[in-house]
Amino acid sequence: MTTQQFGKNGWSPERIRSLAGKTYVITGANSGTGFEAARIFLSKGAKVVMMNRNTEKSAVAIGKLQQEFGTSCPVSFIQMDLASLASVREAAAQLLESVPQIDALICNAAIAQVAQQEITTDGFESQLGVNHFGHFLLCGLLFNRIEASSGRIVVVGSNAYKMGLKTIQFDDLNFDAKYTAWNAYAQSKLAQLMFAYELQYRLANQFASRLASDTDTKGSNVEVHVCHPGASRTNLLMDTASTFNKALWSVLSRVIAQPAEKGAWPQVMCATENELKAQRYYGPTRRTQTVGAVDECPLEALALDREVATKLWQVSEQKTGFTWPF
C-alpha cells in the first residue's frame, strides 16, 4: 500500500518557490511534457537547457517560450539524437563546456509503439536504444557535473514497464525472433526503471561503504527519482506508431487523457521537491494511475529485481562502451 505524501489533491507546482540560480536539463523538451516542464521551471526563475533531436522544432519551442517569458528568458538548446551514442557523447561534451551547474537532468525523451522493428546506428532496437541506452550513457557522462551541483537525475518512466514480457529479454534484446511494438516498448521502459533503481542502490551502497571505512569523504549527494506522466495528450505516438494506433489514441486521448502540462508535474516534482524517498514511483494516482492527483504510485516488485538489474547494468556498460565508477 502506498503512502500519500501530498494530501487529497496531490502535488502541484504551487509548492515550488523561487528556482532562481538553478539549471535544469531536459531531454525531449520541444513538445509535450518536456516542453511543459520547461515552462514551469522558467516561470519559477530557473534556467533550462533542452537536449532535443530536431533543431527546427527546438527553435519553434524556444520562440514560444520567449513569447511567454520574454526574449531574454534563460532557455537554450543542444542538439542530441539519443538513437546515436556518438551524438550523445558530442552533446554531453558540448553541455559540459557551456553549463557549469546541473541541478537536475530529466530523462524525459522517449519513442513509443514503433510499428515495425527499427535498428539504431549502434545496432539496438530503436525503443531500447533511445529510451534506455541513450539515457544510460548521458547520465554517466554528466554524472560528475550533477554530483558537483548536488543535483538530481529524474527518470521518466511509464506504466508500460509492468506490461509486455515483464522482464528483460537478454537472449534477444532486439526482438529479432518476434518483434511486437508493445513488447519492445514495455521492455525499454522497464529497463529505464531498473537502471534508475539500481543507480539509487549503488549510490546508497557507496555512501555506506565510505562510512564503514571511516574516511572523511562523504558519499554521493545525487538523488535519483522515478516518475511517470500517466495518460497525457502529447505527440508521443505520432511519429512512430501504426496508423491504427495513432487513430485509436487520437480518439481515446480526448476521453481518458489529461493535458500535457499535468503530465509534466511528476517530473517537475521529482526535480524540485524535498524529502522524496528511494524505491518510489511518482505520478498520477487516479483511474489506474492515468490521471489525477500526483503522488506516490504502486511499484511492482519486478522493477526492483536486483539480479536482473545487475545484469542489465553490465550489458548496458558493454553496449554503450561506458563504465560507471561504482
Sequence and secondary structure as in RCSB ss.txt:
>XXXX:A:sequence
MTTQQFGKNGWSPERIRSLAGKTYVITGANSGTGFEAARIFLSKGAKVVMMNRNTEKSAVAIGKLQQEFGTSCPV
SFIQMDLASLASVREAAAQLLESVPQIDALICNAAIAQVAQQEITTDGFESQLGVNHFGHFLLCGLLFNRIEASS
GRIVVVGSNAYKMGLKTIQFDDLNFDAKYTAWNAYAQSKLAQLMFAYELQYRLANQFASRLASDTDTKGSNVEVH
VCHPGASRTNLLMDTASTFNKALWSVLSRVIAQPAEKGAWPQVMCATENELKAQRYYGPTRRTQTVGAVDECPLE
ALALDREVATKLWQVSEQKTGFTWPF
>XXXX:A:secstr
    SS TT B GGG    TT EEEEES SSHHHHHHHHHHHHTT EEEEEES HHHHHHHHHHHHHHH TT  E
EEEE  TT HHHHHHHHHHHHHH S  SEEEE       SS  B TTS BHHHIIIIIIHHHHHHHHHHHHHHTT
 EEEEE  GGGGSTTSS  GGGTT  SS  HHHHHHHHHHHHHHHHHHHHHHHHHHHHHHHHTT S      EEE
EE   SB  STTTTTS HHHHHHHHHHHHHH B HHHHHHHHHHHHH SS  SS  EEEEETTTTEEEEEE    
GGGG HHHHHHHHHHHHHHHT     
